[in-house]
Structure formats: structure tokens, C-alpha cells
Amino acid sequence: MYKVGFDTEKYVSIQTKTIKERVAKFDKKLYLEFGGKLTNDFHAARVLPGYDPNAKIQVLRELARMSEIFYCVSAKDIQRGRVRHDFGLTYDQQALRDLENLREHGLAVSGVVITRFEHEIMAERFWRKLTNRGYQVYVHNEIPNYPLDLDFIVSEKGYGAQPYLPTEKPIVIITGAGGGSGKMSVCLSQIYHETTRGISAGFAKFETFPIWNLPLDHPVNIAYEAATADMGDINMVDPFHLAGYNQVTINYNRDIDNFTVLKRLFKRIADESNPVNQYLSPTDMGVNMVAAGIIDDDVVREAGKQEVIRRAFQYRAEVLEGIEKPETAERAEMLLRKLGLKHTDRRVVGAARAAAAQAKAEGKGYAGVVCGAAIELPDGRMVTGKNSSLMHAESAAVLNAVKQLAGIADHIDLIPQHLITNINELKETISGRRSASLNLEETLIVLAISAAVSPPAELSVQHLSDLRGCEMHVTHIPSHGDEEGMRKLRLNYTSDSISPLAVMDELCEAKEGQA
């Protein structure tokens, strides 16, 4: 059964109170760097079962009367097409999605800041797109030799040359598309401008992970290292906090490495009486209270371990696809060993591989390729699927899963076989390929069509939402359509690093050559 280890309502209440207490320490103005995923934080939801993926939105809504929001995105990330792998979106697409989500939740954005700008063509195009959609856009130019040349940075030619963002509320949320979006620089630039206006503005940092008051080796903190293995983040005991308070707290290498420079910047930007100059450690700057929401440590520990396994699978597949570097996958494998885990400690892995092995023994599959998939339902039942000439293994597993959830007998077809055959024949005619069975995204569309005339299909569609958060594994790297389908269903999926599509292509080419 699905176990809850986190109380979102309790967390939101304590987190909101803590932020309000922090702003009270400053002169009517707090710049709050808001890190991590702003909406749909599924990593947090996976490692903290019970965490609402939109908990940050709840916090923002509680603070709405006394806060405003600015959104940052780096011109460098826009230009190189940097991708957020959780949604498969480039950073400019992610920015538009976040802005729309904020608007849907009734949270107005005061402006968008394009940071590190050097007249990149794609960034200029994005600037025009935002303006045409009614957003106020500000541009922060790249500051040479940032953040080392303090004399230049803290001057009229550095922070002083950046545009001042006019604000009205006591809390100014500075958020962004992801790490490296320039949030910190925007905060410091604003504090510089506020100081010149006689306002002793403050700064604080809100990031969910790592959790500063959980042990260094806690699986939830190690899961954060696994999630950021591509960035090289390493959790560490905060040496500044240990020296200042004789207290062990956890932070990560980038914040610790940058703290000395940040302290120097604070001293140059703000008056000595400003509380930002009283921060003794990176941990002091934080306002994260997520640990207060943990109500069952055993549950979140197990969830953290499962996330590390998921990340290890993810990076292995991405290395094969040429998306990720081998050292990233090696880093994840090291974290796996650190926790004493194996890939098969993820239950759906063995079930999916067993399904594939059974299909192979029975001579099933399609065109010589055998694929298996498995889904663990909320009550612990395991459902599997295999590929065929009609549909992919992912499609079969999902249909079998919703039949189980809806209590529909196994022999009942949710989608008429002739309908699938007709669609596949049409696909083959259009694409000229023989491997045209339905992927998951296509299957969901056909299932929705069938629901109009079939009561069992209609009932099954109603149970698709019950798959959210369920674990799934496939014995091969999924196709784009399968991946999109699993993502839309919010399945926590992993895959073995095997590409059946490459094998399928070779088989098709061989048959065409013999014809």
C-alpha cells in the first residue's frame, strides 16, 4: 500500500511562518532566492511521499499579499537549448510553462529577467516573444570576470549598470528556470540598488534540497546528489556553520565554495548594520523547513533509496543515447553502492525482466524483438505487459493495469483489435515501416476514442489517474511516444539500457533487402 511520510499542510504552515519571520529582520524588503522546481516538483514528491508537487505554489499563495515574483532565465541556456530532463523542455519552454502555471494559480509575475545577456540571437527572440505576450522584460548583461572582480562588480559599471527592478511588496521572490539562471546575481544587484536608495534590504535562500537538518548520509540527501550528478553537486557538512555554532548542518559544495566570495560581496554592497553581514554560514542564509514536514522517517528513507536507483537507471540510458557523460552514470552508481543497493532492489525491475524472459520462451514479441514492462499498483499488485505486432510493451502494461484497477476481466479487450490493426496499417502506409505497433501515447488516444462507445474502456479511462506516482520499469529504452505517455501519466518509470528500436531497424532493413 502507498505509505505517506510527509505532511504537506504542516510543512506549508511552518515554511510560511519562517519566511515571514526572516523578512521582519530587514528594512521592509527581503529578496528571496527561490530555487528548485517552482511547480510540479516530482523529485520532491518521490522522495517525500505525501509531498504535494505544487507545495511551493501553496507557500507563494500564502505569501501573496506581501510578495511579488520575478522570473530569471539565462541567455546562455536559451542559446544552447539547455533541456530540463524532467519534462523534456528547453529552458525557454520551461520558462513559458512556469509563467503560465503561476498565472493559472493566480500569482502575478512582476517581470522576467533575461540574465547573462550578450545579444544572443535566441535570447533576443525569446525577449520579443515574452514582450508580445504582455510580460515586462528586463535584461541583465554579462558582467566580466564575475564573481571574482569585486571592485568592478560592486560599482556603477557592474551591479549599478544592471536595470533596477521596481518593487512594491516587502518580499520579492526571485525564481527561475533552473540552476544557473542568475537568481543570486539578480538578488545582489537589487540589494546594491536598494542600498543606494537608503534601504537596508535583505537576502535569503530557499531550496528544498539538500535538507540542512537531516544527516549527511540520509537517503533523501543522497538522492539529491544523484539528481544533480550531472552538475557535480556534492553534499557536505557546512564548515562555516560548524565553526560558528559548533553545529553540524548539511549544505552542498557550490554554496560552500561560493560563501567566502558572497560574504565579501555583502560587505561591499550593504551597510555593516545590515543583517546579511551577520550571516556566518551558507546554512544561515537558508529558510528551508522541509524537515518539519517529515512524519515517518522510515518511509522517506526508503523513498530516497528508490530515487537513487531510478537516477542510476536514468543516467545509464542517457549515456547510451549520447545525452549524458559516462562519469555522471558512474557517479550515480557510486551513490548506489554507498547505500548498499542493487538495481534489482527496485521491485518492478525483476518483474519486467521476467515478463520479457517469459515472452521469449513462448516465442512471442514482434519481429524478433522481445520487450517487457511492469507496473506496481498502489496496493502492491504487480502488472506486466509484453510487446506484440499490435502494441508496445508499455501500452500493454498500462492497459492491463487500468483493467486491474477497474476490476475488468482479463479477456475483455478495451480497444477492438481491428481498430488497432487499421491504425497500424495506416501508419505503415504513411511511414513505410513494418514496425508500426502502437506506442503508449497513441494507445491512450485510441483508448479515449474507444471510451465513447465501450463502457469498459470508459471505466478504464477513469482509472488512468490512479497510475500517478506508480513505479514502472521497461526492459529497453522507450520510444519518444512511450516516454511522453509515461510522463503524462506521471509514472515513475525506469528502463534498461537496451534499444529495441535499433534492432527493429536492422531487421526491417534486412527484410527489405531480401524482398
C-alpha positions in Angstrom: 0.0 0.0 0.0 1.1 3.6 -0.7 2.7 4.9 2.5 2.8 8.6 3.5 5.9 10.0 5.1 5.3 13.7 4.7 2.6 16.2 5.8 2.4 19.0 3.2 -0.2 21.1 5.2 2.1 21.1 8.2 5.1 22.0 6.1 3.4 24.9 4.3 2.3 26.4 7.6 5.8 26.3 9.1 7.6 27.3 5.9 5.4 30.4 5.5 5.8 31.4 9.1 9.6 31.1 8.8 9.8 33.3 5.7 7.7 36.0 7.4 10.0 35.9 10.4 13.0 36.4 8.2 11.6 39.4 6.4 10.9 41.0 9.7 14.7 41.2 10.4 15.3 43.5 7.5 14.2 47.0 6.5 10.9 46.3 4.8 12.5 44.4 1.9 13.7 40.8 1.6 15.0 39.3 -1.7 14.3 35.6 -1.5 16.1 33.4 -4.0 13.6 30.6 -4.7 15.5 27.6 -6.0 14.4 24.1 -7.3 11.3 23.4 -9.3 8.7 26.0 -8.9 5.8 23.8 -9.9 5.4 20.1 -10.4 8.3 19.2 -8.2 8.0 15.4 -8.8 11.5 14.7 -7.4 10.4 16.1 -4.0 7.1 14.1 -4.3 9.0 10.9 -5.0 11.5 11.2 -2.1 9.0 12.7 0.4 5.8 10.6 -0.1 2.9 12.8 0.7 4.6 16.0 -0.6 2.4 18.0 -2.9 4.3 18.6 -6.1 2.9 22.2 -6.0 3.8 22.8 -2.3 5.9 25.8 -3.3 2.9 27.3 -5.0 1.0 26.9 -1.8 3.7 28.8 0.0 3.6 31.5 -2.6 -0.1 31.8 -2.3 0.1 32.2 1.5 2.6 35.0 0.9 0.8 36.6 -2.0 -0.4 39.7 -0.2 3.1 40.6 0.9 5.2 39.3 -2.0 5.8 39.7 -5.7 7.6 37.5 -8.2 10.4 38.0 -10.7 11.4 35.1 -13.0 15.0 34.6 -14.3 16.3 32.7 -17.3 19.9 32.7 -18.6 20.5 33.9 -22.2 23.3 31.3 -22.3 20.8 28.5 -21.5 18.3 29.8 -24.1 21.0 30.0 -26.8 22.4 26.5 -26.3 18.9 24.9 -26.0 19.5 23.6 -22.5 16.9 20.9 -21.6 15.1 20.2 -18.3 15.1 16.4 -18.4 12.1 16.0 -16.0 9.7 17.4 -18.7 11.9 17.3 -21.8 11.6 21.0 -22.2 14.2 23.5 -23.2 14.7 26.3 -20.7 12.8 28.9 -22.7 9.9 26.5 -23.0 10.2 25.7 -19.3 10.1 29.4 -18.5 6.9 29.9 -20.5 5.4 26.8 -18.8 6.2 28.2 -15.3 4.9 31.6 -16.1 1.6 30.1 -17.4 1.4 27.9 -14.3 1.9 30.9 -12.0 -0.8 32.8 -13.8 -3.2 29.8 -13.6 -2.6 29.7 -9.8 -3.5 33.4 -9.5 0.1 34.5 -8.9 1.2 37.6 -11.0 4.7 37.9 -12.2 6.1 41.4 -11.9 8.8 40.8 -14.6 11.1 38.4 -16.4 14.8 38.9 -16.2 17.0 37.5 -19.0 20.4 37.2 -17.4 24.0 36.9 -18.7 22.8 38.6 -21.9 25.3 39.2 -24.7 22.9 39.7 -27.6 22.4 36.0 -28.2 20.0 35.6 -31.2 17.8 33.0 -29.4 17.6 35.2 -26.3 16.6 38.2 -28.3 13.8 36.2 -30.0 12.6 35.0 -26.6 12.7 38.6 -25.3 10.3 39.6 -28.2 8.1 36.5 -27.5 7.7 37.5 -23.8 7.0 41.1 -24.7 4.4 40.1 -27.2 2.7 38.0 -24.5 2.5 41.0 -22.2 5.3 40.3 -19.8 7.6 43.1 -18.6 11.1 42.0 -19.6 14.4 43.2 -18.0 17.9 42.3 -19.3 20.9 41.8 -17.2 24.1 41.9 -19.2 27.0 39.5 -18.6 29.4 41.1 -16.0 33.0 40.4 -17.0 35.0 38.2 -14.6 32.0 37.5 -12.4 32.1 36.9 -9.4 35.9 37.5 -8.8 36.5 41.2 -9.8 34.7 42.7 -6.8 35.8 46.2 -7.5 34.2 46.1 -10.9 31.1 44.1 -9.8 30.2 46.4 -6.9 30.3 49.6 -8.9 28.2 51.7 -11.2 29.7 49.7 -14.1 28.8 46.3 -12.6 25.6 45.9 -10.5 25.0 49.6 -10.9 24.7 49.2 -14.7 22.0 46.5 -14.4 18.4 47.7 -14.5 16.7 48.3 -11.2 13.6 46.2 -10.8 10.9 48.4 -9.3 9.2 46.5 -6.4 6.3 47.3 -4.0 6.0 44.4 -1.7 8.3 43.5 1.3 9.1 40.0 -0.1 10.5 39.8 -3.6 10.6 36.2 -4.9 13.4 35.7 -7.4 12.9 32.3 -9.1 14.0 30.8 -12.4 14.0 28.0 -14.9 16.7 26.1 -13.1 20.2 26.1 -11.7 22.5 28.8 -13.2 19.6 31.1 -14.2 21.2 34.1 -12.4 18.9 34.3 -9.5 21.6 35.1 -7.0 23.1 37.8 -9.2 19.7 39.5 -9.6 19.2 39.5 -5.8 22.6 41.1 -5.1 22.1 43.6 -7.9 18.8 44.6 -6.3 20.4 44.9 -2.8 23.0 47.2 -4.3 20.4 49.4 -5.8 18.3 49.4 -2.6 21.4 50.4 -0.6 22.0 53.4 -2.8 18.3 54.4 -2.1 18.9 54.1 1.6 17.0 50.8 2.1 18.7 48.1 4.1 17.3 45.2 2.0 17.8 41.6 3.0 18.6 38.3 1.3 17.7 34.7 2.0 17.8 31.5 0.1 15.1 28.9 -0.2 16.0 25.5 -1.7 14.3 22.2 -0.8 17.4 20.1 -1.1 19.8 19.1 0.4 17.9 19.2 3.7 20.2 21.0 6.1 18.9 19.4 9.3 19.0 15.8 8.0 22.2 13.6 8.3 24.7 13.8 5.5 24.1 10.1 4.7 20.3 10.3 4.8 19.0 8.7 1.7 16.9 11.8 0.8 20.1 13.9 0.8 21.9 11.3 -1.2 19.0 11.2 -3.6 19.6 15.0 -4.2 23.3 14.2 -5.1 22.0 11.5 -7.5 19.5 14.0 -9.0 22.3 16.6 -9.6 25.1 14.1 -10.6 25.2 15.8 -14.0 26.1 19.1 -12.2 28.6 17.5 -9.9 26.8 18.7 -6.7 28.3 17.1 -3.5 26.6 17.3 -0.1 29.0 18.4 2.7 28.9 19.3 6.3 28.8 23.1 6.3 32.3 24.1 7.7 31.3 27.7 8.3 28.3 26.7 10.4 30.3 24.2 12.3 33.0 26.8 13.1 30.4 29.5 14.0 28.0 27.4 16.1 29.6 24.0 16.7 26.6 22.5 15.0 26.5 20.0 12.1 24.4 21.1 9.2 24.3 20.0 5.6 24.9 22.1 2.5 26.3 21.4 -0.9 29.7 22.2 -2.5 28.7 25.1 -4.7 27.1 27.2 -1.9 30.0 26.4 0.4 32.6 27.2 -2.2 30.9 30.5 -3.0 30.2 31.6 0.5 33.6 33.4 1.1 33.1 35.5 -2.1 29.5 36.1 -1.2 30.4 37.4 2.2 32.8 39.9 0.6 30.1 41.0 -1.8 27.7 41.5 1.1 30.2 43.7 2.9 30.8 45.9 -0.2 27.1 46.0 -1.2 25.3 46.5 2.1 25.9 48.6 5.3 27.7 46.9 8.2 24.4 47.1 10.2 22.5 45.1 7.5 21.7 41.6 8.9 23.1 40.0 5.7 26.5 40.8 7.1 25.7 38.7 10.2 25.3 35.5 8.2 28.1 33.2 9.4 27.4 30.3 7.0 25.5 29.3 3.9 23.1 27.5 6.2 22.3 30.8 7.9 21.1 32.2 4.6 18.5 29.4 4.2 14.9 29.3 5.3 14.1 25.7 4.3 11.9 24.0 6.8 11.0 20.8 4.8 12.3 18.5 7.5 9.5 19.7 9.7 7.0 18.1 7.4 8.5 14.6 7.7 6.2 12.4 9.8 7.7 9.0 9.0 11.4 8.9 8.6 11.5 5.2 7.6 9.1 5.9 4.7 11.1 8.8 3.3 14.4 6.9 3.8 13.1 4.1 1.6 11.7 6.6 -0.9 15.1 8.2 -1.1 16.8 4.9 -1.8 14.3 4.1 -4.6 15.1 7.5 -6.2 18.8 6.8 -6.2 18.1 3.5 -8.1 15.8 5.4 -10.6 18.5 8.0 -11.2 21.1 5.3 -11.8 18.9 3.7 -14.5 18.2 7.2 -16.0 21.8 8.1 -16.4 22.8 4.7 -17.9 20.1 5.1 -20.6 21.1 8.7 -21.3 24.7 7.7 -21.7 23.6 5.2 -24.3 21.6 7.9 -26.1 24.5 10.3 -26.1 22.7 12.7 -23.8 24.8 12.3 -20.7 28.5 11.8 -19.9 29.7 8.4 -18.6 31.1 10.0 -15.4 27.6 11.1 -14.5 26.4 7.5 -14.6 29.5 6.4 -12.7 28.7 8.9 -10.0 25.2 7.6 -9.6 26.4 4.0 -9.4 28.8 5.1 -6.7 25.9 6.6 -4.7 24.0 3.3 -5.2 26.9 1.3 -3.7 27.2 3.9 -0.9 23.6 2.9 0.2 24.3 -0.8 -0.3 21.7 -1.0 -3.1 21.4 -3.1 -6.2 19.3 -2.2 -9.3 17.1 -5.2 -8.6 16.1 -3.6 -5.2 13.5 -1.9 -7.4 10.7 -4.4 -7.5 9.4 -3.6 -11.0 12.8 -4.4 -12.5 12.7 -8.1 -11.8 9.0 -8.3 -12.9 9.6 -6.5 -16.2 12.6 -8.7 -17.0 10.7 -11.8 -16.0 7.9 -10.8 -18.4 10.4 -10.4 -21.2 12.0 -13.7 -20.5 8.6 -15.4 -20.5 7.7 -13.9 -23.8 11.0 -15.0 -25.3 10.5 -18.6 -24.0 7.0 -18.6 -25.5 8.2 -17.2 -28.8 6.2 -14.0 -28.5 7.3 -10.4 -29.1 7.5 -8.9 -32.6 10.0 -9.2 -35.5 12.4 -11.0 -33.2 12.4 -8.3 -30.6 11.1 -9.1 -27.1 10.3 -6.3 -24.6 8.7 -6.5 -21.1 7.2 -3.8 -18.9 5.9 -3.9 -15.3 3.8 -1.5 -13.2 3.4 -1.7 -9.4 -0.1 -0.6 -8.4 -0.8 1.4 -5.3 -1.9 -1.7 -3.4 1.4 -3.5 -4.3 0.0 -5.7 -7.1 2.4 -6.2 -10.0 1.0 -5.9 -13.6 3.1 -6.7 -16.6 3.0 -6.3 -20.4 4.8 -7.5 -23.5 5.3 -6.1 -26.9 3.4 -7.5 -30.0 2.6 -6.6 -33.5 -0.3 -4.6 -32.1 1.3 -2.5 -29.4 4.4 -1.7 -27.4 5.1 -3.4 -24.0 4.4 0.0 -22.3 1.0 0.1 -23.9 0.1 -3.4 -22.9 1.2 -2.9 -19.3 -0.8 0.3 -18.9 -4.0 -1.3 -20.4 -3.5 -4.3 -18.1 -3.0 -2.0 -15.1 -6.2 0.0 -15.6 -8.2 -3.2 -16.2 -6.9 -4.4 -12.8 -7.8 -1.1 -11.2 -11.3 -1.1 -12.8 -12.0 -4.7 -12.0 -12.4 -5.7 -15.7 -11.9 -9.3 -16.7 -8.6 -10.0 -18.5 -10.3 -11.5 -21.6 -12.2 -8.2 -22.3 -10.5 -6.0 -24.9 -10.5 -2.3 -24.1 -9.6 -1.5 -27.7 -11.1 -3.6 -30.5 -8.3 -5.4 -32.3 -9.5 -4.4 -35.7 -9.2 -0.7 -34.7 -5.5 -1.2 -33.7 -4.8 -3.2 -36.9 -6.4 -0.5 -39.1 -4.3 2.3 -37.4 -1.1 0.3 -37.6 -1.7 -0.4 -41.3 -2.3 3.3 -41.9 0.9 4.1 -40.0 2.8 1.6 -42.1 1.4 3.1 -45.3 2.4 6.6 -44.3 5.8 5.8 -42.8 6.7 2.8 -45.0 7.9 1.0 -41.9 6.9 -2.5 -40.7 7.3 -1.8 -37.0 4.3 0.4 -36.6 2.6 -1.1 -33.5 1.0 1.4 -31.1 3.2 3.3 -28.6 1.7 4.4 -25.3 0.9 8.0 -26.4 -1.0 6.6 -29.4 -2.7 3.9 -27.3 -4.1 6.5 -24.8 -5.6 8.4 -27.7 -7.2 5.3 -29.1 -8.4 4.3 -25.7 -10.1 7.6 -25.3 -11.8 7.1 -28.7 -13.0 3.6 -27.7 -14.4 5.1 -24.4 -17.1 6.8 -26.5 -18.7 3.5 -27.5 -17.3 1.0 -24.9 -18.3 1.1 -21.2 -15.2 -1.0 -20.2 -13.0 1.5 -22.0 -14.8 4.4 -20.4 -14.3 2.9 -17.0 -10.7 2.3 -17.6 -10.1 5.9 -18.7 -11.5 7.0 -15.3 -8.8 4.9 -13.6 -5.8 6.3 -15.5 -5.3 9.0 -12.9 -4.8 6.2 -10.3 -1.5 5.4 -12.0 0.1 8.7 -10.9 3.1 8.0 -8.8 3.1 4.3 -9.6 6.5 2.6 -10.2 7.2 1.2 -13.7 10.1 -0.4 -15.5 10.7 -1.4 -19.1 13.4 -3.7 -20.4 14.5 -1.3 -23.1 14.9 2.4 -23.8 11.4 3.6 -24.6 10.5 5.4 -27.8 9.6 9.1 -27.7 5.8 8.3 -27.8 6.2 5.8 -24.9 8.2 8.2 -22.9 5.7 11.0 -23.4 2.8 8.7 -22.5 4.5 7.6 -19.2 5.4 11.2 -18.4 1.8 12.4 -18.9 0.5 9.6 -16.7 3.1 10.6 -14.1 4.5 7.1 -13.8 7.9 6.8 -12.1 9.5 4.9 -14.9 13.0 3.5 -15.5 14.4 1.4 -18.3 17.3 -0.9 -19.0 19.9 0.5 -21.3 18.9 -1.5 -24.4 17.5 0.0 -27.6 15.0 -2.3 -29.3 14.4 0.3 -32.0 17.9 -0.1 -33.3 17.4 -3.9 -33.5 14.0 -3.4 -35.2 15.5 -1.0 -37.8 18.2 -3.6 -38.7 15.5 -6.4 -39.0 13.3 -4.2 -41.2 16.3 -3.2 -43.5 17.3 -6.9 -43.8 13.8 -7.9 -44.8 13.5 -5.1 -47.3 16.9 -6.1 -48.8 15.7 -9.7 -49.3 12.4 -8.6 -50.9 
